[in-house]
Amino acid sequence: MIELLVTLVLLGLISALVIPGMDAWLKSRELSSQELSLSAGFAMLPIKAANSGKSIVISSAADLNLQGIELEIEQPIIIDSNGYCHRGQLKLSNNGVKHLYNINSPFCELERAQLH
């Protein structure tokens, strides 16, 4: 009986140490998942523009049609009809924290920037 009590106390102590760290880890994984979705979405835009022969302008989050990702477009992203991507900038909100990203030329690569 005492072994069971010791086991439960140890389990409680371990849980008290691990669970707060799990929350930060889960938030980090969520941000990474959103970054990956965003990066994949932008990587497809030059291909779509080149295939359609039309320029694409991303000036609002609705233009990207990404579900579950809260974005603010700071500087519009323009993709020419030949697939060339002009530099742009956006903010991604994750759990109340805003992260600034640059969209780099010529391939619409996503890069985290310093938030001022």
N, C-alpha and C positions, 0 to 999 in steps of 0.2 A: 504494500500500500504506500509506503514512504517513497519507493522508487517511482511510482506513478506521479506522486506529488512533485518530486524533484524534476521529473521529465516535463510536467506541465509548466512549472516555474521557468525552466530553461527555455522551453518553447515560447513562452510569453516574453522573456527577455530578448531572445533572438528576433522575434517578430517586431518588438518595439524598436530594435536597431535597424532592421531591414526595410520595413514598410515605408518610413519617410524617404529613404533613398529610392525606393521603387517609384514613387510619385515623380521625382525629378527624372528618373530614367524613362518613364513612360512619356513624359512631356517631350523629352529629347527625341525619342523614337517617333512621336507624332510630327515634330518639326522636320525630321529627316524624311519622313514619308511625304510630307507636303512639298518639301524641296525637290524630291525625286519626281513627283507628279508634275510640278511646275517646270522643271528642267526638261522632262520628256515632252511636255506640251509645246515649249518654245523650240525644241529641236525639230519638231515636225513642221513648224510654220514656214521655213524657207522651202521645204519640199512642196508644201501646199501651194505657195505663191508661184513657184516655178512651174508646177503642173497645170495650174489654172491660167497662167500668163497674166495674172492680175496682182497688183500690189495689195498688201494687207497692212492695215493700221490698227494697232492695239492702243486705244486711248482710255478704256475703262475695263474693269474686271469682267464685265458681262461679255466683252469681245472674246475672251478666252474660253468661256463656257466650262470652267472647272468647278465641279461640285465640292462643297465642303471646305473651300479655301477662301479665306478673307483677304482680299488684295486691294491696294490703292495704287493706281498707276501715277507715278510722280512725273515721269517724262515719257511721252508716247513712244512706242516701239514701232518702227516702220520697216516693213520687209518689201523690198522691190520685187517686181515681177520676175526678175532673173534669180531670185532667192537670196540676194544680199540683204543682210539684217543690219539696220542702223542701231547705234547704241541707244539704250533706253534705261529707265530706272523704275523700280516698284518697291512697295512695302508689303510685307506679308505679316499679318497679325496671327499670333499663336498664343493662346492662353493669356491674352491681355498684353503680350509683349510684341512690339513691332520690330521687324528685322528688315533692313534695307538691302536690296540686291541691284546690281548692275546687270543689264543685258548687253553683252559684248558683241561687237562686230567681228567677223562677218557671218558667224554661224548661229547667232542668238544663244550664246552660252551664258548660263546663269552663274553669277559670282556674288558672294556675300560681300557687302561693303560696310564701312564703318558708319554707324548712325551718329549724327552730330547732335 
